[in-house]
């Protein structure tokens, strides 16, 4: 923990001679890291458009993108791969950001953004949609999932913030877990009593960014953007909170408001991602830890890092999933765990952890 | 014959009984006794309720060898083994969760979070889905095959987590993170397996994954009981250092405790307990996570009390079994669903109540 968390802006500290050089070095490393991530994200976007179950020559990919003539390959590029890439970027960035916020607000390294009741709320919404209205298309799921996610998050937040001092890390984590399990129990009960629901649900449950209908993207885009702005403006408050609540208060931070904004951002981001893709669990949990290796504990760097990293990771995992089991595909949630978990474990073993 | 000596510390009175001495605190003791009474009550209910009603008095009479022939058959052959399985599984999960939460210094740490139950679940799902008929095999394979596979899966996962987290000792923070990684791996593998098989196998696997006490007989009770009788006393004896292990690692070393050895042994005990419970009844989630937290809040201790966590875990699973067998008519919900529906509101209530106290 050598991160200077001077809340009033670290510039003053940087003028100091011996520490100043180290801080400049760290800043350079962070900037290089961001640049590398942007390049990685662009490369994964290209791969995601080029690579797929069907091999399409590069020239045709190009013409399909910029001079479509309506051939089958053009349709695949425009209707399937490009939307899929966009969804991957949105979902990955949303989950990465939400994970960093979640771990910051609960001060708990294993707090997945899903435990706020969001993922399970969305799952229950989707299952209710299948069970009562026999909805089986993605467009039909989306608003049920989103509504469920919001209600779940609202319930957790209400329970976590009863009493003075608003929600605390421990109450948030425990209330979130309790509500999640409760919702999961109801979902399981519905799924187990109805085979039709079960059959649709088990495929939704794995999580996939292969959208069948590109029209869902503009529907959730505003929510994701609002969530991202909220998340990034939360960085200063999180930096103060990581010094402990009392210190943050005495520095003049409005802890409750910071918490509320953070939870709202998590709910909107994860809710949108789950509504489109189903529960992709792993990203929000792992990405912040990996990002912390490069940025240290400063959330002003950590948040953008986590967002970019999440997007790149989801896309790469999805591309791999298209390759490994040709001609069929392995869903992105599974691939993320298969590829991401070993990498993450190796990282945890190798490095000195930045503690929350 | 306790002889109370006045002490300077409020709320911690020393108690001495012959050569033994300790600290007597009323609140944890009351919580434990209350839990035991609750456990006895739900246990008698679990044995008594069903298609053929038996009154609590008759249940107790039958258990000590009285009752008529029909009651004896129903109680001793059918309901008692199932209720005992519920009790043992709940106790094992409660104890396992209490140890893990203390070791990891994290209220979210539980066998589910550290991948143990998921490892067992992946192994069992593999057998059910890929084994074709293995999941529906009658006789010895269904009775012993699936539990054994689950047990092996849980143990292997536990050993893998510990081995991967080991690097010049095991740091609890690293342990938790590695556990989460392994857990994600096993969990996603399970969900993927569910999409591979056909919908009937997926349904059967899902029932198992939710945790079910359906058709549990003496053949499930005996191995579980033997394992627990051996493990629980050992764990409780080994756990006298748990109080010190809740501090950070440097402090623990400073107190002269061999951190890695004690942590390794206690963690192994917790893993074995959770694996045995999962093998007997499937991965009943939430019990290991919630009951230590509930016990901690009722007993007002600084860390989850072990005995109370066991008793409340057992009471939760047995109580859930009563409801899952009788509340929905002929439809029997898996017990794992009911544990969450029973336990979650109570944990939430305790969270809320504490904040009211703070506010008052």
Contacts between the chains, C-beta under 8 A, distances in Angstrom:
chain1	res1	chain2	res2	distance
A	108	B	106	6.6
A	108	B	108	6.1
A	109	B	106	7.8
A	109	B	173	6.7
A	109	B	176	6.4
A	109	B	177	6.1
A	110	B	106	6.7
A	110	B	108	5.5
A	110	B	109	7.2
A	110	B	113	6.1
A	110	B	176	5.7
A	110	B	177	7.2
A	110	B	179	7.9
A	110	B	180	5.0
A	111	B	108	6.8
A	115	B	108	7.7
A	159	B	348	5.5
A	159	B	351	6.6
A	159	B	352	6.5
A	160	B	351	7.7
A	162	B	351	7.9
A	162	B	352	5.0
A	162	B	355	5.1
A	162	B	356	7.5
A	163	B	352	7.6
A	163	B	354	7.8
A	163	B	355	2.7
A	163	B	356	6.3
A	163	B	358	5.5
A	163	B	359	5.0
A	164	B	355	7.6
A	164	B	358	6.5
A	164	B	359	5.0
A	165	B	358	7.4
A	170	B	107	6.2
A	171	B	351	5.4
A	171	B	355	7.2
A	173	B	107	6.5
A	173	B	108	5.7
A	174	B	107	6.0
A	174	B	108	7.9
A	174	B	293	6.3
A	174	B	347	6.7
A	174	B	351	6.0
A	175	B	348	6.1
A	175	B	351	5.7
A	177	B	108	6.4
A	177	B	289	6.4
A	177	B	290	8.0
A	178	B	290	6.9
A	178	B	343	7.7
A	178	B	344	4.2
A	178	B	345	7.8
A	178	B	347	4.7
A	178	B	348	5.1
A	178	B	351	7.7
A	179	B	344	6.8
A	179	B	348	7.3
A	181	B	285	6.6
A	181	B	286	4.5
A	181	B	289	7.9
A	181	B	290	7.7
A	181	B	340	4.1
A	181	B	343	7.7
A	181	B	344	5.3
A	182	B	340	5.6
A	182	B	341	6.4
A	182	B	344	3.9
A	182	B	345	7.2
A	184	B	285	7.9
A	184	B	340	6.6
A	185	B	336	7.7
A	185	B	337	4.4
A	185	B	338	7.5
A	185	B	339	7.9
A	185	B	340	3.8
A	185	B	341	5.1
A	185	B	344	7.7
A	186	B	337	8.0
A	186	B	341	7.6
A	188	B	206	7.4
A	188	B	210	5.3
A	188	B	334	7.4
A	188	B	336	7.6
A	188	B	337	5.2
A	189	B	333	5.9
A	189	B	337	5.2
A	191	B	206	7.0
A	192	B	203	7.0
A	192	B	206	6.4
A	192	B	207	6.4
A	192	B	210	7.1
A	192	B	333	7.4
A	192	B	334	6.9
A	192	B	337	7.9
A	193	B	331	7.0
A	195	B	199	6.0
A	195	B	203	6.6
A	198	B	199	6.2
A	198	B	202	6.8
A	198	B	203	5.8
A	198	B	206	7.2
A	199	B	199	4.8
A	199	B	202	8.0
A	202	B	191	7.6
A	202	B	194	4.9
A	202	B	195	5.6
A	202	B	199	7.8
A	202	B	202	5.6
A	202	B	206	7.9
A	203	B	195	5.8
A	205	B	191	5.7
A	205	B	194	7.5
A	206	B	188	7.6
A	206	B	191	5.0
A	206	B	192	6.2
A	206	B	194	8.0
A	206	B	195	5.8
A	281	B	184	6.5
A	281	B	187	7.5
A	281	B	188	7.6
A	282	B	184	4.7
A	282	B	188	7.1
A	285	B	180	6.1
A	285	B	184	6.9
A	286	B	181	7.2
A	286	B	184	7.6
A	289	B	177	6.7
A	330	B	192	7.2
A	331	B	192	7.1
A	331	B	195	7.6
A	333	B	188	5.9
A	333	B	191	7.2
A	334	B	188	4.9
A	334	B	189	7.3
A	334	B	191	7.1
A	334	B	192	4.3
A	336	B	188	7.5
A	337	B	184	4.7
A	337	B	185	5.0
A	337	B	187	7.3
A	337	B	188	3.6
A	337	B	189	7.3
A	338	B	185	6.9
A	338	B	188	7.2
A	338	B	189	7.7
A	340	B	184	7.7
A	341	B	181	4.5
A	341	B	182	6.9
A	341	B	184	5.3
A	341	B	185	4.1
A	342	B	181	7.9
A	342	B	185	7.7
A	344	B	177	7.8
A	344	B	181	4.7
A	345	B	164	5.4
A	345	B	178	5.4
A	345	B	181	4.6
A	345	B	182	7.2
A	348	B	165	7.7
A	348	B	174	5.7
A	348	B	177	4.8
A	348	B	178	5.6
A	348	B	181	7.0
A	349	B	164	6.6
A	349	B	165	7.6
A	349	B	167	5.5
A	349	B	174	7.4
A	349	B	178	7.5
A	353	B	171	8.0
A	353	B	173	5.8
A	353	B	174	6.5
A	353	B	177	7.3
A	355	B	173	6.5
